[in-house]
Amino acid sequence: MASILIDCEHAGIVNGLSGLKYLLPEDHLYLFYSDASSSIRAGVVRTIEESGCSFSAIRLVNRIQDVMEFYIATQAGEIFGKNPEEQVVIVSSGQDLQALLDFWKMRREEESGKMRYILTCSGDIEEGLLKLTEPFGEQRRKRIIEDRQMLKIGEEALRIRHLPKRDLR
């Protein structure tokens, strides 16, 4: 199980959500947004629904400096408080989250393996999921790696040309 916390202001609602198709029903998706980033495409909502993951949207109440980072840090603490085995991906391009990463790394070292805090920061969901180590996510990581393979355009055009036509109506 993974929890994905997305900073819609810094990651961007389009770039940050790259990799939604890899979410599993066991995952939790949290979108942190403000009035400046309060819209989402219908296709994105459909992909979230189809994944079966749990979904929460947290709207910023105040527009003070670094408030998004406080919200995300608080949510990460709540997640680890409930389940120390949880693995968390934070999707943000903001640099202010390094202190959060340092804190949980220190906690993991202090607990000497008793608790398994896995927290990673990434530019998008896909990249973050690749960094996790949860055993049931192995198939997901393999799919992401396969999808990232570079293929020869000419060879793929020939292969696709010979596929039966699909009716998309």
Number of C-alpha atoms within 10 A of each C-alpha: 19 24 24 26 24 30 27 26 20 18 19 18 21 12 15 24 19 15 15 18 15 18 26 18 14 13 19 18 20 19 21 21 22 18 11 8 15 14 11 11 9 9 9 16 11 10 15 20 13 14 16 14 19 16 14 12 13 16 15 14 11 9 10 8 8 11 13 26 18 14 15 21 18 12 16 22 14 12 16 19 11 9 13 16 17 20 24 25 27 26 27 24 19 17 10 13 18 11 11 20 16 12 10 19 16 13 14 17 13 11 11 10 10 11 16 19 21 21 23 21 24 20 22 25 26 23 19 19 25 17 17 19 13 15 8 10 18 13 10 16 20 12 12 18 12 10 10 9 7 7 9 7 9 9 10 10 10 10 10 11 10 8 8 7 8 6 5 4 3
